[in-house]
Amino acid sequence: GRLMGWSIENGQVLRDGALHAQTLGVDGARIGAPGGRRLDATGLLVLPGIVDIHGDAHERCLQPRPRVEFPAPFALADAAAQMLACGITTAALGVTLSWEPGLRSLATFRAILAALESPPPGPDLRLHLRWEADNLDAEPDALAAIAAGRIAVLGFNDHTPGILRRLEDAVQLGKYAGRAGCPEAEFARLARAAAARRDEIPG
């Protein structure tokens, strides 16, 4: 529940850009006069909620290891609980929208958007769309999400050239294919096909 009429004592309180040993009063969502209920914060930092403007931790909740995936509502609830435990009260999830299948696919982007229609309790979850420049097929979905106000931050990625350079490295190719949930030869084919469409990208 909310902290109503509490005194947070013995902690290091962040105020005016510095830490101070002091008692902090909390009444609901506001800093106020010290209350009658006491919380001992010895050895702890007392900080405002942290705003994470870009995080990838939700990817580990969606796919803790290659070829093991959890549904977006379950994964985002897990990510939200972890963030809140770390003091994060607002988070922009860095969702990569790539031509790759699997974790960074259009299907996963859609699943995350759908899950955030009824967000899990905890931090205010927002989306930082990291749109892969070669993902031309995702344009309608990305533009619709932007127009609907579902995207808090927009960035463009250009990972395809780097991926192409690593296709001959068996270890790297295995990592990419594992994340995508497809055979290595299929991943290499998709990467080359994405690169071949570069002339369709508006200048």
C-alpha positions as CSV (number, residue, x, y, z in Angstrom):
1,G,0.0,0.0,0.0
2,R,0.9,3.7,0.0
3,L,3.2,5.1,2.6
4,M,0.7,7.2,4.7
5,G,2.2,9.2,7.6
6,W,5.6,7.5,7.7
7,S,9.1,8.6,8.8
8,I,12.0,7.1,6.9
9,E,14.9,7.3,9.3
10,N,18.6,6.8,9.3
11,G,19.0,6.6,5.5
12,Q,21.0,8.8,3.1
13,V,18.4,11.0,1.4
14,L,19.0,12.5,-2.0
15,R,18.1,16.2,-1.8
16,D,19.4,19.2,-3.8
17,G,21.8,17.0,-5.7
18,A,23.6,15.5,-2.7
19,L,23.1,12.7,-0.1
20,H,22.2,13.8,3.4
21,A,21.7,11.8,6.6
22,Q,18.2,12.9,7.6
23,T,14.7,11.8,8.3
24,L,12.2,12.0,5.4
25,G,8.5,12.2,6.0
26,V,6.2,10.6,3.4
27,D,2.4,11.0,3.3
28,G,0.9,9.1,0.4
29,A,2.6,10.2,-2.8
30,R,4.0,13.4,-1.3
31,I,7.1,14.3,0.8
32,G,5.7,15.8,4.0
33,A,6.2,16.1,7.7
34,P,7.5,13.0,9.5
35,G,4.7,10.8,10.5
36,G,4.1,8.4,13.4
37,R,5.0,5.2,11.6
38,R,8.7,4.6,11.4
39,L,10.9,2.8,8.8
40,D,14.5,2.2,9.5
41,A,16.6,2.9,6.4
42,T,20.0,2.4,8.0
43,G,22.6,1.6,5.2
44,L,20.1,2.5,2.5
45,L,19.7,5.3,-0.1
46,V,16.4,7.1,-0.1
47,L,15.9,8.3,-3.7
48,P,13.0,9.4,-5.9
49,G,11.8,6.8,-8.4
50,I,14.3,6.2,-11.2
51,V,13.4,6.9,-14.8
52,D,15.1,4.4,-17.2
53,I,15.0,6.0,-20.6
54,H,16.2,2.9,-22.4
55,G,16.4,-0.7,-21.1
56,D,16.8,-4.1,-22.7
57,A,16.2,-6.2,-19.6
58,H,12.7,-7.2,-20.8
59,E,14.3,-9.2,-23.6
60,R,15.7,-11.6,-21.1
61,C,12.2,-12.0,-19.7
62,L,10.8,-12.7,-23.1
63,Q,13.6,-15.0,-24.1
64,P,15.8,-16.1,-21.1
65,R,17.9,-18.2,-23.5
66,P,17.7,-19.1,-27.2
67,R,14.6,-21.0,-28.2
68,V,13.0,-20.5,-24.8
69,E,10.3,-17.9,-24.9
70,F,7.5,-16.7,-22.6
71,P,4.3,-14.9,-23.6
72,A,4.6,-11.1,-23.6
73,P,2.1,-10.5,-20.7
74,F,4.0,-12.9,-18.4
75,A,7.4,-11.6,-19.5
76,L,6.4,-7.9,-19.0
77,A,5.0,-8.7,-15.5
78,D,8.3,-10.3,-14.6
79,A,10.3,-7.3,-16.0
80,A,8.1,-4.8,-14.2
81,A,8.6,-6.6,-10.9
82,Q,12.4,-6.6,-11.4
83,M,12.4,-2.9,-12.3
84,L,10.3,-1.9,-9.3
85,A,12.6,-3.9,-7.0
86,C,15.4,-1.8,-8.4
87,G,13.6,1.5,-7.8
88,I,12.6,2.1,-11.4
89,T,9.2,3.8,-11.5
90,T,9.2,4.7,-15.2
91,A,10.8,2.7,-17.9
92,A,11.2,3.0,-21.7
93,L,11.5,-0.6,-23.0
94,G,14.0,-0.7,-25.9
95,V,12.0,-2.8,-28.3
96,T,13.9,-3.6,-31.4
97,L,11.7,-4.0,-34.5
98,S,13.9,-5.9,-36.9
99,W,13.6,-8.0,-40.0
100,E,14.7,-10.9,-37.8
101,P,12.2,-13.5,-36.8
102,G,11.8,-14.4,-33.1
103,L,12.7,-12.0,-30.2
104,R,13.1,-8.9,-32.4
105,S,10.4,-9.6,-34.9
106,L,7.2,-7.8,-35.9
107,A,5.2,-10.5,-34.2
108,T,7.0,-9.8,-30.9
109,F,6.5,-6.1,-31.3
110,R,2.7,-6.7,-31.8
111,A,2.6,-9.0,-28.8
112,I,4.3,-6.3,-26.6
113,L,1.9,-3.6,-27.8
114,A,-1.0,-5.9,-27.0
115,A,0.3,-6.8,-23.6
116,L,0.7,-3.1,-22.7
117,E,-3.0,-2.5,-23.4
118,S,-3.4,-3.9,-19.9
119,P,0.0,-3.2,-18.4
120,P,1.3,-5.1,-15.4
121,P,1.3,-3.4,-12.0
122,G,4.5,-1.5,-11.1
123,P,6.4,1.0,-13.1
124,D,5.0,3.1,-15.9
125,L,6.1,1.1,-19.0
126,R,6.6,3.0,-22.2
127,L,8.1,2.0,-25.5
128,H,11.4,3.1,-27.1
129,L,11.0,1.8,-30.6
130,R,14.3,0.9,-32.1
131,W,13.3,0.5,-35.7
132,E,15.8,-1.4,-37.9
133,A,16.4,0.6,-41.0
134,D,16.1,-2.4,-43.3
135,N,12.8,-3.6,-41.8
136,L,10.6,-2.1,-44.6
137,D,7.8,-4.6,-44.1
138,A,7.2,-3.2,-40.5
139,E,6.5,0.3,-41.7
140,P,2.7,0.2,-41.5
141,D,2.8,-1.2,-37.9
142,A,5.5,1.2,-36.8
143,L,3.7,4.2,-38.2
144,A,0.4,3.2,-36.7
145,A,1.9,2.8,-33.3
146,I,3.6,6.2,-33.6
147,A,0.3,7.8,-34.8
148,A,-1.6,6.2,-31.9
149,G,0.9,7.7,-29.4
150,R,2.1,4.3,-28.3
151,I,5.8,5.2,-28.9
152,A,7.6,7.4,-26.3
153,V,11.0,7.4,-28.0
154,L,11.9,6.6,-31.6
155,G,15.4,5.6,-32.8
156,F,16.6,4.0,-36.0
157,N,19.1,1.1,-35.9
158,D,21.4,0.0,-38.7
159,H,22.6,-3.4,-37.6
160,T,22.3,-5.2,-40.9
161,P,25.8,-4.3,-42.2
162,G,27.4,-5.5,-39.0
163,I,25.4,-8.7,-39.0
164,L,26.4,-9.4,-42.6
165,R,30.1,-9.0,-41.6
166,R,29.7,-11.7,-38.9
167,L,27.8,-14.3,-40.9
168,E,31.0,-16.2,-41.6
169,D,31.7,-16.4,-37.8
170,A,30.1,-19.6,-36.7
171,V,29.7,-18.5,-33.1
172,Q,28.1,-15.1,-34.0
173,L,25.9,-16.7,-36.6
174,G,24.8,-19.3,-34.0
175,K,23.9,-16.5,-31.5
176,Y,21.9,-14.6,-34.1
177,A,20.0,-17.7,-35.3
178,G,19.4,-18.8,-31.7
179,R,17.9,-15.4,-30.8
180,A,15.8,-15.5,-34.0
181,G,14.7,-19.1,-33.4
182,C,15.6,-20.3,-36.9
183,P,18.3,-22.4,-38.6
184,E,21.6,-20.6,-39.3
185,A,21.2,-20.9,-43.1
186,E,17.8,-19.3,-42.9
187,F,19.0,-16.5,-40.8
188,A,21.9,-15.8,-43.2
189,R,19.4,-15.8,-46.1
190,L,17.1,-13.3,-44.3
191,A,20.0,-11.0,-43.5
192,R,21.2,-11.0,-47.1
193,A,17.6,-10.4,-48.3
194,A,17.2,-7.5,-46.0
195,A,20.4,-5.9,-47.2
196,A,19.4,-6.4,-50.8
197,R,16.3,-4.1,-50.2
198,R,18.4,-1.1,-49.2
199,D,17.7,0.6,-52.5
200,E,14.1,0.8,-51.4
201,I,14.9,2.9,-48.4
202,P,14.0,6.6,-49.1
203,G,17.1,8.8,-49.4
